[in-house]
Amino acid sequence: MTIWDGSSSALLSRVGATHGWLSATTPHPAVPFSLFAIAHAVRVACAYRGIARAGGYDQQLGNFQAALVPLVLILGGSTVSSVLLGLVPGWVVTPVPVATYGLIPLVAAKTGLVSLILSLPTLPRETLFCLIDGFSRIMGMTTLGVDVVLTHPNAAVRSSPWAMVLVAFLSGGGGGMLVPMFGMFGPEWGFTTTPSFVKNGLSIDVWSAAFIGYIYATLIDAHPFFRHPVAYAFAHVPALRDFVDVPKGYLTHSARGSMLLQPAEAKIFCSLLLASMLFTSRLVLPSLRRSSSSSPLSGAKAAAAKQRKQLVAGVRDAQQAVASASASGVQTPGQGAKGKAGVRERKMQ
C-alpha cells in the first residue's frame, strides 16, 4: 500500500484551513494583527527575552532596542533577498509587519506575558513553540523564497534552481545570521567578534531554510533539476514504488510540470516537516543525550576518566613539589645522602 498516493491531501487541507483561519482572524475588527501573527510575535519575544535573561542583561535593554531586534530577526532575511532580486520588501509597502514584530514583543515583555509563558512546563511550551516556528517560518522559505524566484521578471532568475534554494535560505534564515553577527542579542551591539555560526556552523534554525526550500521546490516541481534525485532513488531502490506513488511524468526529463503536491498543500507539508525537525532538535536529541550520559556505562566511563585525571594531577603535584624544594634549597632524602658523601670526601682530602 502506498503512503504517497494523494490520500494525505485531505488531511493537509484541513490543517491548512485551520492555519488559514488563524492567519485571517483578528481578535477585534479594529486590531490589524491576526491571531497567528500575535502568537508568533509573542513567541519571538519569548526567544529574545529568554536569551537576555539567561545572560543577566534583560533589564539593560532599552525599549527601542528591544523592539528593533525582533524586527531584524523576522524581516532581515527577506529584506536582504529582496534587495538582491531588485524588489521592494513588503514592510516598505505596509507598516503592519513592523508594528507586529516591533510593538507586540515589547508589550508582551513589559506586561509580564513573556515571564508567564517562560514559567510553563518545558515540554508543552517548547512543543507549541516548534509548531508556531514551523508554520511561521515557511512563509519566508516558500512564499518569499521559491515563489518569488518563480515569478521574477528576469528569465534567468526564474529558471535557476540555485536562486530558488539561495533565496529561500536567505529569506528564511537570514535574520538568524544577522542578529548574532552584530551581537544584537546582547545589550551592546557591534561587529567585534567572529560570529558563532562561522566558527561552530549554522544552527538548524538557519540551515533548515535551505533544506525546506529544496523540499518545497521538489514537491511543486519548480524545475526539472529537482526531479533528478527522486528519479535516481526510484531507479536504484525499486522498493520505493511500493510506498510512494508519483506521477509518471515526474520521473521523466519532460519540461512539462508534474507536481507531487499543490503549492498550498506543499507549504503545509513543509510546515509540519519543519516543526518535526525543530522538535527533534530541541527536545528529542537533548533528552537522548541526557539519558545516555546518565546510564551506568557512561557513569563508569566518567568515573574512570575522573580517576585518571586525579592520578595525572597527583603526579604533576609531586613533580612540582620536587622542583620547588630544589629551588628553595630544601633537600630531599636522596639529595641529603649525596650531600653528606660529598662532605666526607672533602675532609679526607
Number of C-alpha atoms within 10 A of each C-alpha: 9 13 11 15 14 13 10 13 17 11 13 18 15 13 16 19 13 12 16 12 14 16 16 13 16 17 11 10 8 7 9 15 22 18 17 20 22 20 18 22 25 23 22 25 26 22 15 22 24 16 15 18 11 9 12 12 14 17 10 13 16 11 13 11 17 23 21 18 24 28 22 22 23 26 22 24 24 29 23 18 24 20 11 10 17 10 13 13 17 16 14 11 9 10 10 14 19 20 16 20 26 24 19 23 30 22 16 20 18 12 10 11 16 23 15 12 14 17 10 11 9 12 11 10 13 17 17 15 20 25 18 20 19 22 22 22 22 26 19 26 33 30 16 23 29 27 22 23 27 20 11 15 11 11 11 10 17 19 17 16 19 12 19 27 25 21 31 36 28 27 34 34 28 27 25 22 22 17 21 19 20 17 18 21 22 20 17 11 14 11 11 9 9 12 17 14 14 10 8 8 11 15 14 15 19 20 17 21 28 22 18 24 29 23 20 29 28 22 22 20 21 24 18 20 15 19 19 15 12 13 15 11 12 15 13 9 10 9 11 13 14 11 12 15 15 18 12 8 13 21 18 14 12 10 10 12 13 21 18 20 19 13 18 12 22 22 26 24 24 22 24 19 17 25 24 16 17 22 20 14 16 15 15 12 12 12 13 11 10 10 11 13 14 13 11 10 11 13 13 12 13 14 12 12 12 12 12 12 11 12 12 12 12 12 11 11 12 12 12 12 12 13 11 12 13 13 10 8 8 12 15 11 8 8 11 12 11 11 11 10 10 11 10 10 9 8 7 6 5
